[in-house]
């Protein structure tokens, strides 16, 4: 029993160090989450893209760019929004199924290192690292529009940490249109 009492200070130090690490990790995550909150200033360089032309009764804010286009085949279940020649984001029609949970399960199966930074009922934001040096950022948000679940996903190639902020602002800006 004497040996146990000698271990108490050591145990207390370990608990304190673990708590400090957890607090600092939570602080970093909270700072990252706060950086993805939208305000009108963030959207000042964005324009409204009406998706009704493409069979979705909604609109989305996208960065102002004269070369913004939407690739979609009539009666298909996916859309690609491009800025110039680059894919910006894609939209998938999941009907009544939960596309976001399926999406999260699929990213967890990837062989690359995946770190989920933010995950909520309708949004996921994560970092993908390939090898030791190539890091890209990705996000997806699910919006229910007239009973249909649409999944708005960053382009497959992902974005830099700064570049992904615009796409996150876009996928969080989706609004129903009558």
C-alpha positions, -999 to 999 in steps of 0.1 A, spaced: 0 0 0 29 24 7 40 20 -30 6 31 -41 8 63 -21 41 71 -37 25 68 -71 -2 93 -64 19 124 -73 29 107 -105 -7 99 -114 -18 134 -106 9 149 -129 -1 125 -158 -38 135 -154 -29 172 -154 -7 168 -185 -35 149 -203 -60 175 -195 -37 203 -207 -32 186 -240 -69 180 -245 -77 217 -237 -51 229 -262 -65 205 -289 -100 218 -282 -88 254 -284 -72 248 -318 -104 230 -331 -126 258 -318 -104 284 -336 -107 264 -368 -144 261 -365 -148 298 -358 -129 305 -390 -157 289 -410 -185 309 -397 -201 330 -424 -207 367 -423 -217 393 -449 -181 405 -452 -169 370 -462 -195 369 -490 -188 404 -504 -167 389 -532 -194 363 -540 -223 362 -563 -256 343 -562 -258 313 -586 -294 303 -592 -296 265 -594 -332 263 -605 -320 263 -641 -303 230 -633 -333 213 -616 -325 223 -580 -348 248 -563 -320 266 -545 -292 291 -549 -256 291 -538 -231 319 -533 -199 314 -554 -168 336 -558 -173 363 -585 -159 349 -616 -172 355 -652 -162 319 -661 -184 302 -635 -204 274 -652 -225 243 -642 -220 210 -659 -252 189 -657 -271 165 -679 -308 167 -678 -324 142 -654 -290 131 -640 -282 131 -603 -250 151 -603 -237 186 -610 -203 201 -613 -197 238 -607 -166 250 -624 -147 283 -621 -127 285 -654 -115 251 -663 -112 240 -626 -138 221 -607 -150 241 -577 -175 218 -562 -199 190 -570 -235 183 -561 -250 149 -557 -287 140 -554 -292 114 -527 -330 113 -528 -342 105 -492 -310 87 -483 -284 102 -459 -256 110 -484 -234 127 -458 -231 96 -435 -223 75 -466 -197 101 -476 -181 101 -442 -179 63 -442 -162 63 -476 -136 89 -466 -127 68 -435 -120 39 -459 -94 58 -479 -57 48 -476 -46 84 -472 -43 99 -438 -76 116 -430 -81 140 -401 -117 151 -395 -116 187 -382 -153 194 -380 -182 170 -381 -219 179 -375 -253 166 -386 -251 183 -420 -214 192 -425 -180 176 -425 -146 193 -429 -114 173 -431 -77 173 -440 -62 146 -463 -25 139 -463 -8 119 -490 26 107 -482 46 131 -460 40 164 -478 8 167 -499 -20 181 -477 -54 191 -491 -86 202 -474 -121 190 -482 -156 196 -471 -192 184 -477 -225 197 -466 -259 180 -469 -290 202 -477 -325 190 -478 -343 208 -505 -380 199 -510 -375 165 -494 -344 156 -514 -310 154 -498 -283 171 -519 -247 167 -510 -224 197 -518 -188 185 -520 -155 203 -526 -138 193 -558 -120 159 -557 -85 174 -559 -92 194 -527 -79 228 -519 -51 245 -499 -61 256 -464 -67 292 -476 -85 280 -508 -110 258 -490 -125 287 -471 -143 300 -501 -157 266 -509 -169 261 -473 -185 295 -475 -203 284 -507 -216 251 -495 -228 267 -462 -246 294 -482 -272 272 -500 -307 286 -497 -341 272 -509 -357 292 -537 -394 290 -544 
